[in-house]
Amino acid sequence: MKFAHLGDCHLGSWRIPQLQQLNLDSFRKAIDTSIKESVDFVLIAGDLFDSAYPSIEILKEAFFELKRLKDAGIPCFIIAGSHDFSVSGKTFLDVLERAGFCKNVYQVEERQDSLILNPTIFESVAIYGYPGKKAGMEVEELRRVKLQTAPGFFKIFMLHTSIKGAVGSLPIDSVLESELPEADYYALGHLHIDYADGKFVYSGPIYPNNFQELEELKHGGFYIVEVKNSQMSYKKVDLKIKEVEVIDLEIKNALTATEKILFELEKRNLEDKVVMLKLSGKIEEGKVSNINFKQVEERVAGKKAFAFLKSISQLSMEETHLEIQVSEVGQVEEAILKDLIEKNPGQFTKFVNPLINSLSLEKQEDEKSAIFEDRLFSEIAKILEIKW
Protein backbone atom coordinates (compact mmCIF):
# COMPACT_ATOMS: atom_id res chain seq x y z
CA MET A 1 0.00 0.00 0.00
CA LYS A 2 1.23 3.47 -0.88
CA PHE A 3 -0.46 6.78 -0.15
CA ALA A 4 0.26 10.52 -0.25
CA HIS A 5 -0.16 12.65 2.86
CA LEU A 6 -0.75 16.35 2.14
CA GLY A 7 -1.84 19.13 4.47
CA ASP A 8 -2.10 22.89 4.92
CA CYS A 9 -2.43 23.74 1.24
CA HIS A 10 -4.05 27.10 2.11
CA LEU A 11 -5.07 27.70 -1.49
CA GLY A 12 -5.89 31.37 -1.90
CA SER A 13 -3.87 32.60 1.08
CA TRP A 14 -1.38 34.91 -0.64
CA ARG A 15 -2.56 38.34 -1.80
CA ILE A 16 0.49 38.73 -4.06
CA PRO A 17 -0.60 37.16 -7.39
CA GLN A 18 2.80 35.59 -8.14
CA LEU A 19 2.91 33.83 -4.77
CA GLN A 20 -0.71 32.75 -5.01
CA GLN A 21 0.28 31.16 -8.32
CA LEU A 22 3.28 29.44 -6.72
CA ASN A 23 0.96 28.02 -4.08
CA LEU A 24 -1.28 26.60 -6.81
CA ASP A 25 1.73 25.35 -8.77
CA SER A 26 2.96 23.51 -5.67
CA PHE A 27 -0.44 21.87 -5.24
CA ARG A 28 -0.41 20.92 -8.93
CA LYS A 29 3.06 19.40 -8.56
CA ALA A 30 1.91 17.39 -5.52
CA ILE A 31 -0.98 15.98 -7.58
CA ASP A 32 1.39 15.28 -10.50
CA THR A 33 3.77 13.40 -8.21
CA SER A 34 0.97 11.40 -6.59
CA ILE A 35 -0.25 10.28 -10.02
CA LYS A 36 3.27 9.43 -11.26
CA GLU A 37 3.98 7.48 -8.06
CA SER A 38 0.73 5.54 -8.58
CA VAL A 39 -0.35 6.02 -4.98
CA ASP A 40 -3.43 4.10 -3.88
CA PHE A 41 -5.05 7.17 -2.35
CA VAL A 42 -4.36 10.74 -1.19
CA LEU A 43 -4.97 12.24 2.26
CA ILE A 44 -5.42 15.99 2.78
CA ALA A 45 -5.22 16.69 6.51
CA GLY A 46 -7.09 20.01 6.65
CA ASP A 47 -6.81 23.58 5.31
CA LEU A 48 -7.10 22.73 1.65
CA PHE A 49 -8.38 26.29 1.35
CA ASP A 50 -7.34 29.33 3.36
CA SER A 51 -11.00 30.19 3.93
CA ALA A 52 -14.29 28.35 4.27
CA TYR A 53 -15.44 30.46 1.31
CA PRO A 54 -12.62 30.64 -1.26
CA SER A 55 -12.82 32.70 -4.43
CA ILE A 56 -14.24 31.28 -7.64
CA GLU A 57 -10.80 31.36 -9.30
CA ILE A 58 -9.26 29.30 -6.48
CA LEU A 59 -12.17 26.85 -6.58
CA LYS A 60 -11.75 26.39 -10.33
CA GLU A 61 -8.09 25.49 -9.89
CA ALA A 62 -8.79 23.10 -6.99
CA PHE A 63 -11.60 21.38 -8.90
CA PHE A 64 -9.39 20.95 -11.95
CA GLU A 65 -6.54 19.34 -9.99
CA LEU A 66 -8.77 17.05 -7.94
CA LYS A 67 -10.55 15.98 -11.12
CA ARG A 68 -7.18 14.92 -12.55
CA LEU A 69 -6.72 12.80 -9.46
CA LYS A 70 -10.15 11.25 -9.89
CA ASP A 71 -9.55 10.61 -13.59
CA ALA A 72 -6.38 8.74 -12.63
CA GLY A 73 -8.49 6.47 -10.40
CA ILE A 74 -6.95 7.76 -7.15
CA PRO A 75 -9.45 8.51 -4.36
CA CYS A 76 -8.89 11.52 -2.12
CA PHE A 77 -9.83 11.61 1.56
CA ILE A 78 -10.07 14.90 3.40
CA ILE A 79 -10.94 16.68 6.65
CA ALA A 80 -11.57 20.35 7.37
CA GLY A 81 -8.84 22.43 9.00
CA SER A 82 -9.08 25.48 11.23
CA HIS A 83 -9.18 27.72 8.13
CA ASP A 84 -11.70 25.90 5.96
CA PHE A 85 -13.80 24.82 8.97
CA SER A 86 -17.18 26.51 9.41
CA VAL A 87 -19.22 26.56 12.62
CA SER A 88 -22.33 26.04 10.50
CA GLY A 89 -20.73 22.86 9.18
CA LYS A 90 -21.18 24.06 5.59
CA THR A 91 -18.02 24.58 3.56
CA PHE A 92 -16.88 24.15 -0.02
CA LEU A 93 -15.46 20.79 1.01
CA ASP A 94 -19.08 19.65 0.81
CA VAL A 95 -19.19 20.80 -2.81
CA LEU A 96 -16.02 18.87 -3.61
CA GLU A 97 -17.46 15.78 -1.97
CA ARG A 98 -20.81 16.11 -3.76
CA ALA A 99 -18.93 16.42 -7.06
CA GLY A 100 -17.23 13.11 -6.27
CA PHE A 101 -13.70 14.54 -6.09
CA CYS A 102 -13.02 13.64 -2.47
CA LYS A 103 -14.53 12.09 0.64
CA ASN A 104 -14.75 13.91 3.98
CA VAL A 105 -13.97 11.16 6.48
CA TYR A 106 -15.33 12.99 9.54
CA GLN A 107 -18.17 10.79 10.76
CA VAL A 108 -19.03 11.14 14.43
CA GLU A 109 -21.61 9.87 16.92
CA GLU A 110 -21.92 11.25 20.44
CA ARG A 111 -22.47 8.56 23.05
CA GLN A 112 -22.63 9.65 26.66
CA ASP A 113 -19.30 11.44 27.27
CA SER A 114 -17.53 10.04 24.21
CA LEU A 115 -17.25 11.06 20.56
CA ILE A 116 -17.22 7.88 18.47
CA LEU A 117 -15.63 8.19 15.03
CA ASN A 118 -16.85 5.82 12.35
CA PRO A 119 -14.39 4.75 9.67
CA THR A 120 -14.39 5.27 5.94
CA ILE A 121 -13.38 1.93 4.49
CA PHE A 122 -11.16 1.73 1.42
CA GLU A 123 -9.91 -1.73 0.50
CA SER A 124 -7.88 -2.85 3.57
CA VAL A 125 -7.76 0.60 5.18
CA ALA A 126 -10.05 2.19 7.77
CA ILE A 127 -9.70 5.99 7.67
CA TYR A 128 -10.95 8.13 10.54
CA GLY A 129 -10.91 11.91 10.76
CA TYR A 130 -11.50 14.79 13.13
CA PRO A 131 -11.49 18.40 11.89
CA GLY A 132 -9.47 21.33 13.14
CA LYS A 133 -11.45 24.19 14.63
CA LYS A 134 -10.93 27.87 15.36
CA ALA A 135 -8.69 28.73 18.34
CA GLY A 136 -7.72 25.08 18.88
CA MET A 137 -11.16 24.16 20.20
CA GLU A 138 -10.72 20.63 18.85
CA VAL A 139 -7.97 19.85 21.41
CA GLU A 140 -10.32 19.33 24.36
CA GLU A 141 -12.79 17.42 22.19
CA LEU A 142 -10.08 15.02 21.01
CA ARG A 143 -9.62 13.83 24.58
CA ARG A 144 -13.13 12.38 24.33
CA VAL A 145 -12.65 10.72 20.94
CA LYS A 146 -12.77 6.97 20.41
CA LEU A 147 -12.57 4.99 17.17
CA GLN A 148 -15.23 2.52 16.15
CA THR A 149 -13.46 -0.81 15.95
CA ALA A 150 -12.41 -2.13 12.55
CA PRO A 151 -10.63 -5.47 13.15
CA GLY A 152 -8.06 -6.47 10.54
CA PHE A 153 -7.89 -3.05 8.87
CA PHE A 154 -4.91 -0.70 8.72
CA LYS A 155 -6.17 2.29 10.75
CA ILE A 156 -5.35 5.86 9.68
CA PHE A 157 -6.42 8.75 11.91
CA MET A 158 -6.49 12.14 10.16
CA LEU A 159 -6.17 15.13 12.50
CA HIS A 160 -5.76 18.88 12.20
CA THR A 161 -4.40 19.85 15.59
CA SER A 162 -1.30 20.29 17.76
CA ILE A 163 0.25 17.31 19.49
CA LYS A 164 2.53 17.68 22.50
CA GLY A 165 5.54 15.93 20.99
CA ALA A 166 5.64 18.43 18.13
CA VAL A 167 5.10 21.68 20.08
CA GLY A 168 7.49 20.77 22.91
CA SER A 169 7.73 23.56 25.47
CA LEU A 170 5.87 26.14 23.37
CA PRO A 171 2.82 27.56 25.20
CA ILE A 172 0.35 26.05 22.73
CA ASP A 173 -2.68 24.06 23.78
CA SER A 174 -1.97 20.56 22.54
CA VAL A 175 -3.11 16.98 22.96
CA LEU A 176 -0.83 14.25 24.31
CA GLU A 177 -0.21 11.38 21.95
CA SER A 178 -1.27 8.99 24.73
CA GLU A 179 -4.66 10.74 24.90
CA LEU A 180 -5.45 9.79 21.31
CA PRO A 181 -7.04 6.47 20.37
CA GLU A 182 -4.72 3.85 18.91
CA ALA A 183 -4.10 3.93 15.16
CA ASP A 184 -1.44 2.65 12.76
CA TYR A 185 -0.77 6.07 11.21
CA TYR A 186 -1.64 9.61 12.29
CA ALA A 187 -1.92 11.95 9.29
CA LEU A 188 -1.47 15.36 10.91
CA GLY A 189 -2.02 18.90 9.70
CA HIS A 190 -2.12 22.37 11.30
CA LEU A 191 1.49 22.85 12.40
CA HIS A 192 3.52 24.03 9.41
CA ILE A 193 6.50 21.83 10.20
CA ASP A 194 8.23 18.80 8.75
CA TYR A 195 7.75 16.25 11.54
CA ALA A 196 7.83 12.47 11.46
CA ASP A 197 8.03 10.67 14.79
CA GLY A 198 7.03 7.05 14.46
CA LYS A 199 3.37 6.93 13.50
CA PHE A 200 2.83 10.68 14.02
CA VAL A 201 3.54 12.71 10.89
CA TYR A 202 3.03 16.37 9.97
CA SER A 203 3.39 16.78 6.22
CA GLY A 204 4.16 20.51 6.44
CA PRO A 205 2.57 23.08 4.11
CA ILE A 206 2.32 22.62 0.36
CA TYR A 207 3.79 26.12 0.15
CA PRO A 208 4.90 28.55 2.90
CA ASN A 209 1.97 30.65 4.08
CA ASN A 210 3.62 33.92 5.17
CA PHE A 211 6.86 35.92 5.05
CA GLN A 212 8.51 34.16 7.99
CA GLU A 213 7.64 30.69 6.72
CA LEU A 214 8.90 31.50 3.24
CA GLU A 215 12.17 32.77 4.71
CA GLU A 216 12.62 29.61 6.82
CA LEU A 217 11.22 26.86 4.60
CA LYS A 218 11.86 28.32 1.11
CA HIS A 219 9.37 25.82 -0.40
CA GLY A 220 6.68 23.33 0.51
CA GLY A 221 6.43 19.57 0.55
CA PHE A 222 4.45 16.46 1.45
CA TYR A 223 4.96 12.80 2.32
CA ILE A 224 4.52 9.57 0.45
CA VAL A 225 4.07 6.65 2.81
CA GLU A 226 4.56 3.02 1.83
CA VAL A 227 3.51 0.00 3.88
CA LYS A 228 5.08 -3.37 3.15
CA ASN A 229 4.80 -6.40 5.40
CA SER A 230 3.51 -4.20 8.25
CA GLN A 231 6.56 -1.93 7.93
CA MET A 232 6.13 1.75 7.11
CA SER A 233 8.59 3.92 5.23
CA TYR A 234 8.32 7.66 4.56
CA LYS A 235 9.57 9.67 1.62
CA LYS A 236 9.52 13.46 1.85
CA VAL A 237 8.78 15.11 -1.49
CA ASP A 238 10.11 18.66 -1.76
CA LEU A 239 8.05 20.97 -3.94
CA LYS A 240 10.70 23.34 -5.25
CA ILE A 241 9.22 25.68 -7.85
CA LYS A 242 11.20 28.93 -7.56
CA GLU A 243 14.38 29.81 -5.69
CA VAL A 244 14.12 32.23 -2.79
CA GLU A 245 16.71 34.98 -2.30
CA VAL A 246 16.71 36.54 1.19
CA ILE A 247 18.37 39.94 1.57
CA ASP A 248 18.76 40.71 5.27
CA LEU A 249 20.06 44.22 6.02
CA GLU A 250 20.49 46.24 9.18
CA ILE A 251 19.46 49.87 8.77
CA LYS A 252 20.56 52.74 11.00
CA ASN A 253 20.45 55.65 8.59
CA ALA A 254 17.21 55.82 6.62
CA LEU A 255 18.59 58.68 4.51
CA THR A 256 21.19 56.39 2.94
CA ALA A 257 19.23 53.14 3.18
CA THR A 258 17.96 53.22 -0.41
CA GLU A 259 21.50 53.34 -1.81
CA LYS A 260 22.55 50.55 0.56
CA ILE A 261 19.70 48.33 -0.60
CA LEU A 262 20.31 49.05 -4.29
CA PHE A 263 24.02 48.28 -3.88
CA GLU A 264 23.17 44.90 -2.34
CA LEU A 265 20.70 44.12 -5.12
CA GLU A 266 23.34 44.79 -7.79
CA LYS A 267 25.61 42.11 -6.32
CA ARG A 268 23.05 39.34 -6.66
CA ASN A 269 21.51 37.29 -9.43
CA LEU A 270 17.77 37.73 -8.91
CA GLU A 271 16.43 36.43 -12.21
CA ASP A 272 13.28 34.30 -11.80
CA LYS A 273 13.68 34.25 -8.01
CA VAL A 274 11.39 35.22 -5.17
CA VAL A 275 13.24 38.15 -3.59
CA MET A 276 12.68 38.81 0.11
CA LEU A 277 13.99 42.08 1.52
CA LYS A 278 14.18 41.97 5.30
CA LEU A 279 15.14 45.22 7.04
CA SER A 280 15.92 45.44 10.74
CA GLY A 281 17.64 47.76 13.21
CA LYS A 282 17.03 51.02 15.06
CA ILE A 283 16.90 54.06 12.80
CA GLU A 284 19.05 56.86 14.19
CA GLU A 285 18.75 59.26 11.24
CA GLY A 286 15.71 59.90 9.07
CA LYS A 287 12.57 57.78 9.08
CA VAL A 288 11.16 54.78 7.24
CA SER A 289 9.38 57.00 4.72
CA ASN A 290 12.81 58.21 3.53
CA ILE A 291 13.45 54.77 2.04
CA ASN A 292 12.44 54.79 -1.62
CA PHE A 293 10.79 51.40 -1.91
CA LYS A 294 9.38 52.24 -5.34
CA GLN A 295 12.91 52.61 -6.66
CA VAL A 296 13.89 49.35 -4.94
CA GLU A 297 10.94 47.52 -6.54
CA GLU A 298 11.84 48.90 -9.96
CA ARG A 299 15.42 47.70 -9.58
CA VAL A 300 14.24 44.23 -8.53
CA ALA A 301 11.90 44.11 -11.53
CA GLY A 302 14.76 45.26 -13.77
CA LYS A 303 16.78 42.26 -12.64
CA LYS A 304 13.88 40.03 -13.76
CA ALA A 305 12.89 38.71 -10.35
CA PHE A 306 9.76 36.55 -10.22
CA ALA A 307 8.29 38.26 -7.14
CA PHE A 308 9.29 40.78 -4.49
CA LEU A 309 8.39 40.92 -0.80
CA LYS A 310 9.63 43.24 1.89
CA SER A 311 9.45 43.22 5.67
CA ILE A 312 10.06 46.31 7.82
CA SER A 313 8.49 44.96 11.02
CA GLN A 314 11.93 44.73 12.66
CA LEU A 315 12.73 48.39 11.99
CA SER A 316 12.32 50.76 14.92
CA MET A 317 12.83 54.47 15.50
CA GLU A 318 14.70 56.25 18.24
CA GLU A 319 12.19 57.06 20.95
CA THR A 320 10.95 60.63 20.90
CA HIS A 321 9.35 62.39 23.82
CA LEU A 322 6.52 64.84 23.33
CA GLU A 323 5.89 67.24 26.17
CA ILE A 324 2.49 68.85 26.04
CA GLN A 325 0.42 70.71 28.55
CA VAL A 326 -3.33 70.44 28.26
CA SER A 327 -6.13 71.22 30.62
CA GLU A 328 -8.43 68.45 29.37
CA VAL A 329 -7.81 64.87 28.28
CA GLY A 330 -9.79 65.55 25.10
CA GLN A 331 -7.13 68.03 23.99
CA VAL A 332 -4.36 65.41 23.91
CA GLU A 333 -5.22 64.21 20.39
CA GLU A 334 -5.34 67.76 19.11
CA ALA A 335 -1.95 68.57 20.65
CA ILE A 336 -0.31 65.43 19.24
CA LEU A 337 -1.66 66.15 15.75
CA LYS A 338 -0.47 69.74 15.90
CA ASP A 339 3.03 68.61 16.89
CA LEU A 340 3.05 65.96 14.13
CA ILE A 341 2.04 68.47 11.46
CA GLU A 342 4.59 71.04 12.59
CA LYS A 343 7.44 68.52 12.57
CA ASN A 344 6.41 66.86 9.29
CA PRO A 345 5.32 69.65 6.94
CA GLY A 346 4.21 68.59 3.48
CA GLN A 347 1.61 68.98 0.78
CA PHE A 348 -0.71 66.45 2.41
CA THR A 349 -0.62 67.62 6.04
CA LYS A 350 -3.54 69.98 5.39
CA PHE A 351 -5.76 66.92 4.97
CA VAL A 352 -4.96 65.29 8.35
CA ASN A 353 -7.42 67.13 10.58
CA PRO A 354 -10.34 67.14 8.11
CA LEU A 355 -9.88 63.41 7.43
CA ILE A 356 -9.87 62.56 11.13
CA ASN A 357 -13.00 64.65 11.62
CA SER A 358 -14.71 62.86 8.73
CA LEU A 359 -14.15 59.52 10.45
CA SER A 360 -16.32 60.70 13.32
CA LEU A 361 -19.39 60.34 11.10
CA GLU A 362 -21.84 57.91 12.67
CA LYS A 363 -24.13 55.39 11.02
CA GLN A 364 -27.73 56.47 11.43
CA GLU A 365 -30.39 54.18 12.84
CA ASP A 366 -31.77 51.86 10.12
CA GLU A 367 -29.26 53.28 7.62
CA LYS A 368 -27.98 50.54 5.33
CA SER A 369 -24.24 49.90 5.44
CA ALA A 370 -23.84 50.58 1.71
CA ILE A 371 -25.51 53.98 2.05
CA PHE A 372 -23.41 54.88 5.08
CA GLU A 373 -20.21 53.85 3.29
CA ASP A 374 -21.17 55.93 0.25
CA ARG A 375 -21.85 58.94 2.50
CA LEU A 376 -18.49 58.49 4.27
CA PHE A 377 -16.52 58.07 1.05
CA SER A 378 -18.25 61.07 -0.49
CA GLU A 379 -17.17 63.19 2.47
CA ILE A 380 -13.58 61.95 2.18
CA ALA A 381 -13.59 62.63 -1.58
CA LYS A 382 -14.63 66.23 -0.95
CA ILE A 383 -11.76 66.71 1.48
CA LEU A 384 -9.22 65.20 -0.91
CA GLU A 385 -10.73 67.16 -3.80
CA ILE A 386 -11.29 64.09 -5.93
CA LYS A 387 -14.33 62.70 -7.73
CA TRP A 388 -16.36 59.89 -6.14
Buried (B, 14 or more C-beta within 10 A) or exposed (E): BBBBBBBBBBBBBBEEEBBBBBBBBBBBBBBEBBBEBEBBBBBBBBBBBBBBEBBEEBBEBBBEBBBBBBEEEBBBBBBBBBBBBBEEEEBBBEEBBEEEBBBBBBBBEEEEEEBBBBBBEBEEBBBBBBBBBEEBBBBEBBEEBBBBEBEEBBBBBBBBBBBBEBBEEEEEBBBEBEBBBEBBBBBBBBBBBBBBEEBBBBBBBBBBBEBEBBBEBBBBBBBBBBBEEEEBEEEEBEBEBBBBBBBEBEBEBBEBBBEBBBEEBEEEEBEEBBBBBBBBBEBEEBEBEBBBBEEBBEBBEEBEBBBBBBBBEEBEEEEEEEEEEEEEEEEEEBBEBBBEBEEEEEEEEEBBBEBEEBEEEEEEEEEEEEEBEEBBEEBBEEBBEEEE
